[in-house]
């Protein structure tokens, strides 16, 4: 049986110029991986900071929650002598068409969640 050459099994040392290029490449890779890792940590830190300092979630205006099993109640104060002609409900807003004591007509917009009148629109002819 033929014995393998010992010289072929061992790695030959690199040429000094090739060794310099290899060292530069390794240094380049290490520096770039370090910068990439640092940038990733900055992004993760910013996300954690933003999540911790986020304002509390505000309940959307259209989602008025009444206590379970209890009806919603309250008072809507209209001017003295006003008569309700019609009403319409959309989301948590109530539109009230009223005739005032002087005979003019007005539409009041009442917000159920805020429990206050948020708009008043006079109806008149040109």
PASEBA-1860 file (N, C-alpha, C; in nm, 3 decimals):
! residues 126
1> XXXXXXXX> 0.082/-0.115/0.000/0.000/0.000/0.000/0.088/0.123/0.000 ~ 0.043/0.221/-0.074/0.123/0.343/-0.085/0.093/0.435/0.032 ~ 0.195/0.490/0.085/0.182/0.580/0.199/0.158/0.723/0.147 ~ 0.054/0.795/0.199/0.030/0.931/0.149/0.145/1.022/0.187 ~ 0.165/1.116/0.103/0.271/1.213/0.128/0.234/1.302/0.245 ~ 0.327/1.321/0.334/0.304/1.403/0.453/0.287/1.549/0.414 ~ 0.355/1.590/0.313/0.351/1.730/0.270/0.213/1.768/0.219 ~ 0.140/1.677/0.158/0.008/1.709/0.105/-0.094/1.725/0.216
9> XXXXXXXX> -0.080/1.655/0.328/-0.176/1.663/0.438/-0.165/1.795/0.515 ~ -0.050/1.847/0.526/-0.031/1.970/0.600/-0.062/2.090/0.512 ~ -0.120/2.195/0.577/-0.149/2.317/0.502/-0.020/2.394/0.482 ~ -0.009/2.444/0.363/0.108/2.525/0.333/0.084/2.665/0.386 ~ 0.185/2.731/0.440/0.166/2.869/0.487/0.133/2.960/0.368 ~ 0.047/3.061/0.399/0.008/3.154/0.294/0.121/3.249/0.260 ~ 0.112/3.295/0.142/0.203/3.398/0.097/0.183/3.521/0.187 ~ 0.287/3.594/0.224/0.271/3.711/0.314/0.170/3.814/0.261
17> XXXXXXXX> 0.164/3.837/0.132/0.069/3.934/0.076/-0.076/3.885/0.092 ~ -0.094/3.756/0.066/-0.228/3.698/0.081/-0.269/3.700/0.228 ~ -0.176/3.676/0.319/-0.204/3.680/0.463/-0.247/3.820/0.506 ~ -0.185/3.924/0.451/-0.223/4.063/0.483/-0.366/4.090/0.437 ~ -0.400/4.045/0.316/-0.535/4.065/0.264/-0.637/3.990/0.349 ~ -0.605/3.868/0.391/-0.694/3.789/0.475/-0.719/3.858/0.609 ~ -0.613/3.912/0.670/-0.627/3.982/0.798/-0.713/4.107/0.783 ~ -0.694/4.179/0.672/-0.776/4.298/0.648/-0.923/4.260/0.630
25> XXXXXXXX> -0.947/4.151/0.559/-1.084/4.105/0.537/-1.149/4.063/0.668 ~ -1.077/3.991/0.752/-1.130/3.950/0.882/-1.161/4.073/0.966 ~ -1.070/4.170/0.968/-1.092/4.294/1.045/-1.214/4.369/0.991 ~ -1.229/4.375/0.861/-1.344/4.442/0.797/-1.475/4.375/0.838 ~ -1.477/4.242/0.837/-1.597/4.168/0.875/-1.631/4.191/1.022 ~ -1.534/4.187/1.109/-1.558/4.207/1.252/-1.612/4.347/1.278 ~ -1.554/4.448/1.215/-1.599/4.586/1.235/-1.742/4.602/1.184 ~ -1.773/4.550/1.066/-1.907/4.564/1.011/-2.011/4.489/1.092
33> XXXXXXXX> -1.978/4.371/1.141/-2.071/4.298/1.226/-2.094/4.372/1.358 ~ -1.990/4.434/1.412/-2.005/4.514/1.534/-2.097/4.633/1.512 ~ -2.081/4.702/1.399/-2.166/4.817/1.367/-2.311/4.771/1.347 ~ -2.329/4.660/1.277/-2.463/4.607/1.254/-2.529/4.569/1.386 ~ -2.457/4.504/1.476/-2.510/4.467/1.606/-2.547/4.591/1.686 ~ -2.463/4.693/1.684/-2.490/4.817/1.755/-2.615/4.885/1.700 ~ -2.630/4.891/1.567/-2.748/4.951/1.507/-2.875/4.874/1.544 ~ -2.866/4.743/1.547/-2.981/4.661/1.586/-3.020/4.688/1.730
41> XXXXXXXX> -2.922/4.702/1.819/-2.953/4.732/1.959/-3.017/4.870/1.973 ~ -2.975/4.967/1.893/-3.035/5.101/1.897/-3.181/5.094/1.855 ~ -3.211/5.019/1.750/-3.349/5.006/1.703/-3.434/4.936/1.808 ~ -3.386/4.830/1.866/-3.461/4.759/1.969/-3.483/4.850/2.091 ~ -3.380/4.925/2.129/-3.394/5.020/2.240/-3.499/5.126/2.211 ~ -3.502/5.177/2.087/-3.602/5.278/2.051/-3.743/5.219/2.056 ~ -3.760/5.096/2.012/-3.892/5.033/2.018/-3.938/5.012/2.161 ~ -3.847/4.969/2.248/-3.882/4.949/2.389/-3.916/5.083/2.453
49> XXXXXXXX> -3.838/5.187/2.424/-3.864/5.320/2.480/-4.001/5.372/2.435 ~ -4.031/5.356/2.307/-4.159/5.404/2.256/-4.275/5.326/2.316 ~ -4.259/5.196/2.335/-4.365/5.114/2.393/-4.389/5.152/2.539 ~ -4.285/5.182/2.612/-4.301/5.219/2.753/-4.360/5.358/2.770 ~ -4.329/5.450/2.680/-4.374/5.588/2.693/-4.493/5.620/2.604 ~ -4.562/5.519/2.553/-4.679/5.541/2.469/-4.793/5.596/2.554 ~ -4.871/5.689/2.496/-4.985/5.741/2.573/-5.087/5.630/2.595 ~ -5.164/5.639/2.702/-5.263/5.535/2.728/-5.366/5.531/2.616
57> XXXXXXXX> -5.415/5.412/2.590/-5.513/5.395/2.483/-5.641/5.469/2.518 ~ -5.690/5.550/2.426/-5.813/5.626/2.446/-5.927/5.547/2.384 ~ -6.037/5.541/2.454/-6.152/5.470/2.402/-6.208/5.547/2.283 ~ -6.226/5.481/2.167/-6.280/5.550/2.050/-6.416/5.612/2.079 ~ -6.445/5.722/2.011/-6.568/5.796/2.037/-6.692/5.712/2.008 ~ -6.684/5.620/1.914/-6.800/5.542/1.876/-6.828/5.425/1.971 ~ -6.742/5.400/2.066/-6.757/5.286/2.155/-6.798/5.332/2.294 ~ -6.925/5.358/2.312/-6.975/5.396/2.444/-7.020/5.271/2.515
65> XXXXXXXX> -6.963/5.243/2.630/-6.993/5.121/2.704/-7.083/5.153/2.823 ~ -7.200/5.093/2.827/-7.288/5.107/2.942/-7.260/4.992/3.037 ~ -7.279/5.012/3.168/-7.260/4.902/3.263/-7.353/4.786/3.226 ~ -7.305/4.665/3.242/-7.381/4.546/3.204/-7.511/4.538/3.283 ~ -7.622/4.516/3.212/-7.752/4.499/3.276/-7.821/4.628/3.317 ~ -7.756/4.741/3.294/-7.817/4.869/3.333/-7.840/4.955/3.209 ~ -7.956/5.021/3.200/-7.980/5.110/3.086/-7.902/5.240/3.103 ~ -7.870/5.302/2.991/-7.803/5.432/2.993/-7.908/5.538/3.021
73> XXXXXXXX> -7.880/5.628/3.113/-7.976/5.733/3.143/-7.902/5.865/3.163 ~ -7.975/5.972/3.146/-7.917/6.105/3.164/-8.018/6.210/3.121 ~ -7.984/6.336/3.138/-8.072/6.447/3.101/-8.009/6.524/2.986 ~ -8.094/6.562/2.890/-8.053/6.651/2.782/-8.132/6.779/2.803 ~ -8.063/6.888/2.830/-8.129/7.014/2.861/-8.144/7.095/2.732 ~ -8.269/7.123/2.695/-8.300/7.207/2.579/-8.355/7.340/2.630 ~ -8.354/7.443/2.546/-8.407/7.572/2.590/-8.555/7.562/2.632 ~ -8.597/7.654/2.718/-8.735/7.656/2.768/-8.830/7.675/2.650
81> XXXXXXXX> -8.935/7.596/2.647/-9.038/7.608/2.544/-9.006/7.530/2.417 ~ -8.895/7.460/2.412/-8.858/7.384/2.292/-8.935/7.254/2.287 ~ -8.979/7.215/2.166/-9.049/7.088/2.145/-8.965/7.003/2.052 ~ -8.950/6.878/2.086/-8.874/6.785/2.002/-8.963/6.742/1.886 ~ -8.916/6.768/1.764/-8.988/6.729/1.643/-8.948/6.587/1.604 ~ -8.817/6.560/1.600/-8.768/6.426/1.568/-8.628/6.410/1.627 ~ -8.582/6.286/1.623/-8.447/6.256/1.672/-8.390/6.145/1.587 ~ -8.254/6.137/1.585/-8.184/6.033/1.511/-8.056/6.000/1.585
89> XXXXXXXX> -8.024/5.869/1.592/-7.907/5.824/1.664/-7.808/5.763/1.565 ~ -7.682/5.803/1.574/-7.576/5.746/1.491/-7.452/5.728/1.578 ~ -7.415/5.604/1.605/-7.301/5.580/1.693/-7.334/5.627/1.832 ~ -7.254/5.719/1.885/-7.284/5.774/2.017/-7.332/5.919/2.007 ~ -7.373/5.960/1.887/-7.425/6.096/1.866/-7.576/6.092/1.841 ~ -7.647/6.181/1.907/-7.791/6.192/1.895/-7.824/6.327/1.834 ~ -7.900/6.326/1.725/-7.943/6.448/1.658/-8.087/6.475/1.697 ~ -8.114/6.593/1.751/-8.248/6.628/1.797/-8.297/6.748/1.716
97> XXXXXXXX> -8.405/6.729/1.643/-8.468/6.839/1.568/-8.575/6.897/1.659 ~ -8.558/7.023/1.696/-8.650/7.086/1.793/-8.707/7.216/1.738 ~ -8.829/7.246/1.782/-8.893/7.374/1.750/-8.888/7.458/1.876 ~ -8.827/7.577/1.867/-8.813/7.664/1.983/-8.943/7.739/2.010 ~ -8.949/7.807/2.124/-9.069/7.878/2.165/-9.109/7.987/2.066 ~ -9.012/8.048/1.997/-9.042/8.155/1.901/-9.081/8.100/1.763 ~ -9.090/7.969/1.747/-9.131/7.908/1.622/-9.016/7.869/1.530 ~ -8.893/7.908/1.559/-8.778/7.870/1.476/-8.738/7.725/1.507
105> XXXXXXXX> -8.670/7.666/1.410/-8.628/7.526/1.427/-8.477/7.519/1.440 ~ -8.431/7.426/1.524/-8.289/7.409/1.552/-8.260/7.259/1.560 ~ -8.141/7.221/1.514/-8.095/7.083/1.531/-7.983/7.084/1.634 ~ -8.002/7.007/1.742/-7.901/6.992/1.846/-7.831/6.858/1.823 ~ -7.699/6.855/1.838/-7.622/6.731/1.830/-7.569/6.704/1.971 ~ -7.611/6.590/2.027/-7.577/6.553/2.164/-7.485/6.431/2.160 ~ -7.372/6.438/2.233/-7.278/6.327/2.242/-7.310/6.247/2.367 ~ -7.353/6.122/2.349/-7.393/6.038/2.461/-7.273/6.005/2.550
113> XXXXXXXX> -7.158/5.978/2.491/-7.040/5.941/2.570/-6.993/6.058/2.656 ~ -6.994/6.179/2.600/-6.949/6.296/2.675/-7.061/6.359/2.757 ~ -7.186/6.319/2.729/-7.305/6.369/2.797/-7.314/6.521/2.791 ~ -7.303/6.572/2.668/-7.316/6.717/2.648/-7.356/6.746/2.504 ~ -7.412/6.863/2.483/-7.448/6.906/2.347/-7.321/6.956/2.280 ~ -7.289/6.898/2.165/-7.165/6.934/2.095/-7.191/7.021/1.973 ~ -7.317/7.040/1.936/-7.347/7.125/1.820/-7.488/7.177/1.823 ~ -7.507/7.295/1.765/-7.640/7.357/1.752/-7.646/7.422/1.616
121> XXXXXX> -7.745/7.382/1.536/-7.756/7.432/1.400/-7.896/7.490/1.380 ~ -7.900/7.618/1.346/-8.028/7.684/1.320/-8.073/7.652/1.179 ~ -8.205/7.631/1.163/-8.263/7.606/1.032/-8.342/7.730/0.995 ~ -8.305/7.795/0.884/-8.376/7.915/0.842/-8.382/7.919/0.691 ~ -8.476/7.996/0.641/-8.496/8.011/0.495/-8.418/8.131/0.446 ~ -8.381/8.126/0.320/-8.309/8.240/0.258/-8.404/8.349/0.223
END
